[in-house]
Amino acid sequence: MQKAEGLVLEDDPKNNKYPMPLFVAGLDPVYVGRLRKDIANPKGIAFWCVGDQIKKGAALNAIQIAEIYDQS
């Protein structure tokens, strides 16, 4: 996850630091934290994921998809 473009890993359980919706409003990346083993799937992980859903979920995401297809 640390190498994924547009994704920010913010996971520091010792200092109770993980992404909060209030602090990512207006930002482009999607923030991930609270990583842990998924108790329902031995090969899975569970995590907390937040982002500005108006910006990333609609407008910015559409632009990024268009840019990918424009480069093809």
MDAnalysis code that builds the backbone (N, CA, C; Angstrom):
import MDAnalysis as mda
import numpy as np

u = mda.Universe.empty(216, n_residues=72, atom_resindex=np.repeat(np.arange(72), 3), trajectory=True)
u.add_TopologyAttr("name", ["N", "CA", "C"] * 72)
u.add_TopologyAttr("resid", np.arange(1, 73))
u.add_TopologyAttr("resname", ["MET", "GLN", "LYS", "ALA", "GLU", "GLY", "LEU", "VAL", "LEU", "GLU", "ASP", "ASP", "PRO", "LYS", "ASN", "ASN", "LYS", "TYR", "PRO", "MET", "PRO", "LEU", "PHE", "VAL", "ALA", "GLY", "LEU", "ASP", "PRO", "VAL", "TYR", "VAL", "GLY", "ARG", "LEU", "ARG", "LYS", "ASP", "ILE", "ALA", "ASN", "PRO", "LYS", "GLY", "ILE", "ALA", "PHE", "TRP", "CYS", "VAL", "GLY", "ASP", "GLN", "ILE", "LYS", "LYS", "GLY", "ALA", "ALA", "LEU", "ASN", "ALA", "ILE", "GLN", "ILE", "ALA", "GLU", "ILE", "TYR", "ASP", "GLN", "SER"])
u.atoms.positions = np.array([
    [0.816, -1.201, 0.000],
    [0.000, 0.000, 0.000],
    [0.856, 1.261, 0.000],
    [2.040, 1.177, 0.581],
    [2.902, 2.363, 0.627],
    [3.327, 2.817, -0.763],
    [3.368, 1.912, -1.726],
    [3.834, 2.247, -3.065],
    [2.701, 2.580, -4.032],
    [1.457, 2.408, -3.631],
    [0.319, 2.639, -4.525],
    [0.124, 4.130, -4.790],
    [-0.038, 4.467, -6.055],
    [-0.243, 5.868, -6.433],
    [-1.616, 6.343, -5.954],
    [-1.643, 7.506, -5.335],
    [-2.898, 8.082, -4.862],
    [-3.388, 7.527, -3.541],
    [-2.563, 6.722, -2.899],
    [-2.926, 6.107, -1.628],
    [-1.878, 6.481, -0.590],
    [-2.329, 6.873, 0.589],
    [-1.416, 7.253, 1.666],
    [-1.662, 6.320, 2.850],
    [-0.619, 5.637, 3.279],
    [-0.712, 4.769, 4.444],
    [-0.401, 5.585, 5.686],
    [-1.345, 5.628, 6.593],
    [-1.195, 6.368, 7.852],
    [-1.632, 5.427, 8.973],
    [-0.687, 4.673, 9.510],
    [-1.018, 3.615, 10.452],
    [0.030, 3.564, 11.563],
    [-0.288, 4.160, 12.686],
    [0.622, 4.186, 13.827],
    [-0.185, 3.912, 15.100],
    [-0.503, 2.627, 15.346],
    [-1.365, 2.302, 16.484],
    [-0.803, 2.710, 17.845],
    [0.521, 2.694, 17.984],
    [1.117, 3.059, 19.276],
    [0.788, 4.495, 19.662],
    [0.667, 5.374, 18.657],
    [0.341, 6.778, 18.907],
    [-1.098, 7.115, 18.535],
    [-1.902, 6.055, 18.330],
    [-3.319, 6.217, 17.998],
    [-3.507, 7.129, 16.774],
    [-2.644, 6.947, 15.766],
    [-2.686, 7.772, 14.572],
    [-3.165, 6.953, 13.376],
    [-4.289, 7.348, 12.860],
    [-4.853, 6.746, 11.658],
    [-5.707, 7.803, 10.973],
    [-6.068, 7.598, 9.710],
    [-6.784, 8.653, 8.981],
    [-8.190, 8.896, 9.528],
    [-8.551, 10.164, 9.531],
    [-9.888, 10.573, 9.965],
    [-10.529, 11.409, 8.862],
    [-11.805, 11.198, 8.579],
    [-12.469, 11.936, 7.498],
    [-12.345, 13.455, 7.620],
    [-12.416, 13.976, 8.800],
    [-12.326, 15.417, 9.010],
    [-11.022, 15.996, 8.476],
    [-9.936, 15.231, 8.591],
    [-8.621, 15.741, 8.215],
    [-8.255, 15.513, 6.749],
    [-9.056, 14.752, 6.007],
    [-8.737, 14.510, 4.595],
    [-9.697, 15.216, 3.643],
    [-10.654, 15.939, 4.177],
    [-11.587, 16.676, 3.322],
    [-10.810, 17.663, 2.453],
    [-11.106, 17.646, 1.162],
    [-10.457, 18.545, 0.226],
    [-9.144, 18.033, -0.336],
    [-8.692, 16.868, 0.127],
    [-7.427, 16.294, -0.351],
    [-7.695, 15.236, -1.422],
    [-6.751, 15.068, -2.341],
    [-6.916, 14.119, -3.437],
    [-6.717, 12.653, -3.046],
    [-5.686, 12.308, -2.267],
    [-5.421, 10.882, -2.011],
    [-6.496, 10.209, -1.162],
    [-6.463, 8.894, -1.193],
    [-7.253, 8.070, -0.288],
    [-6.301, 7.630, 0.813],
    [-6.736, 7.708, 2.041],
    [-5.897, 7.394, 3.202],
    [-6.330, 6.066, 3.814],
    [-5.345, 5.244, 4.175],
    [-5.601, 3.920, 4.727],
    [-4.860, 3.782, 6.049],
    [-5.517, 3.158, 7.015],
    [-4.895, 2.921, 8.307],
    [-5.593, 1.796, 9.043],
    [-5.169, 1.563, 10.267],
    [-5.715, 0.514, 11.129],
    [-5.643, -0.860, 10.457],
    [-4.514, -1.139, 9.815],
    [-4.310, -2.426, 9.147],
    [-4.253, -3.553, 10.170],
    [-4.920, -4.655, 9.846],
    [-4.891, -5.822, 10.734],
    [-5.317, -7.056, 9.944],
    [-5.075, -8.215, 10.521],
    [-5.505, -9.463, 9.897],
    [-7.024, -9.521, 9.885],
    [-7.562, -10.056, 8.812],
    [-9.006, -10.252, 8.707],
    [-9.352, -11.562, 9.417],
    [-10.152, -11.498, 10.453],
    [-10.466, -12.712, 11.212],
    [-11.389, -13.655, 10.435],
    [-12.041, -13.176, 9.387],
    [-12.933, -14.016, 8.592],
    [-12.227, -14.712, 7.436],
    [-11.026, -14.233, 7.078],
    [-10.307, -14.791, 5.931],
    [-8.821, -14.864, 6.283],
    [-8.263, -16.065, 6.365],
    [-6.856, -16.192, 6.768],
    [-5.871, -15.528, 5.814],
    [-6.273, -15.270, 4.571],
    [-5.400, -14.603, 3.605],
    [-5.779, -13.136, 3.416],
    [-6.690, -12.639, 4.228],
    [-7.188, -11.279, 4.049],
    [-6.647, -10.289, 5.059],
    [-6.890, -9.023, 4.763],
    [-6.566, -7.945, 5.695],
    [-7.798, -7.061, 5.853],
    [-7.871, -6.405, 6.960],
    [-8.923, -5.426, 7.213],
    [-8.242, -4.084, 7.425],
    [-8.901, -3.015, 7.030],
    [-8.317, -1.689, 7.185],
    [-9.394, -0.626, 7.162],
    [-9.023, 0.551, 7.631],
    [-9.866, 1.734, 7.658],
    [-9.438, 2.591, 6.471],
    [-10.386, 3.022, 5.666],
    [-10.080, 3.759, 4.450],
    [-10.949, 5.013, 4.399],
    [-10.333, 6.187, 4.201],
    [-11.101, 7.425, 4.120],
    [-10.598, 8.298, 2.975],
    [-11.479, 9.110, 2.485],
    [-11.137, 10.055, 1.428],
    [-12.275, 11.037, 1.252],
    [-12.021, 12.080, 0.523],
    [-13.062, 13.060, 0.212],
    [-13.919, 12.468, -0.905],
    [-15.093, 11.975, -0.571],
    [-15.932, 11.252, -1.521],
    [-16.507, 12.135, -2.630],
    [-16.684, 13.396, -2.371],
    [-17.165, 14.297, -3.425],
    [-16.051, 14.521, -4.438],
    [-14.871, 14.791, -3.937],
    [-13.741, 15.090, -4.822],
    [-13.201, 13.830, -5.493],
    [-12.764, 12.853, -4.714],
    [-12.145, 11.649, -5.271],
    [-13.192, 10.709, -5.867],
    [-14.293, 10.572, -5.209],
    [-15.306, 9.614, -5.659],
    [-16.033, 10.027, -6.913],
    [-15.997, 11.280, -7.253],
    [-16.738, 11.732, -8.430],
    [-15.822, 12.456, -9.408],
    [-15.551, 13.700, -9.153],
    [-14.852, 14.549, -10.122],
    [-13.431, 14.098, -10.415],
    [-12.589, 13.995, -9.406],
    [-11.183, 13.673, -9.635],
    [-11.028, 12.280, -10.233],
    [-11.803, 11.332, -9.752],
    [-11.708, 9.974, -10.273],
    [-12.032, 9.932, -11.764],
    [-13.051, 10.656, -12.201],
    [-13.414, 10.699, -13.620],
    [-12.284, 11.301, -14.452],
    [-11.660, 12.343, -13.954],
    [-10.538, 12.979, -14.669],
    [-9.357, 12.016, -14.763],
    [-9.031, 11.344, -13.668],
    [-7.906, 10.402, -13.675],
    [-8.145, 9.246, -14.638],
    [-9.351, 8.741, -14.715],
    [-9.673, 7.666, -15.669],
    [-9.531, 8.179, -17.101],
    [-10.040, 9.380, -17.360],
    [-9.925, 9.956, -18.699],
    [-8.457, 10.148, -19.092],
    [-7.624, 10.575, -18.157],
    [-6.204, 10.763, -18.442],
    [-5.517, 9.433, -18.784],
    [-5.912, 8.376, -18.115],
    [-5.325, 7.060, -18.401],
    [-5.676, 6.641, -19.823],
    [-6.944, 6.804, -20.221],
    [-7.361, 6.395, -21.562],
    [-6.808, 7.321, -22.637],
    [-6.550, 8.567, -22.285],
    [-5.976, 9.524, -23.244],
    [-4.523, 9.164, -23.561],
    [-3.826, 8.549, -22.613],
    [-2.428, 8.173, -22.811],
    [-2.286, 6.912, -23.650],
    [-3.351, 6.146, -23.790],
    [-3.291, 4.877, -24.534],
    [-3.161, 5.090, -26.024],
])
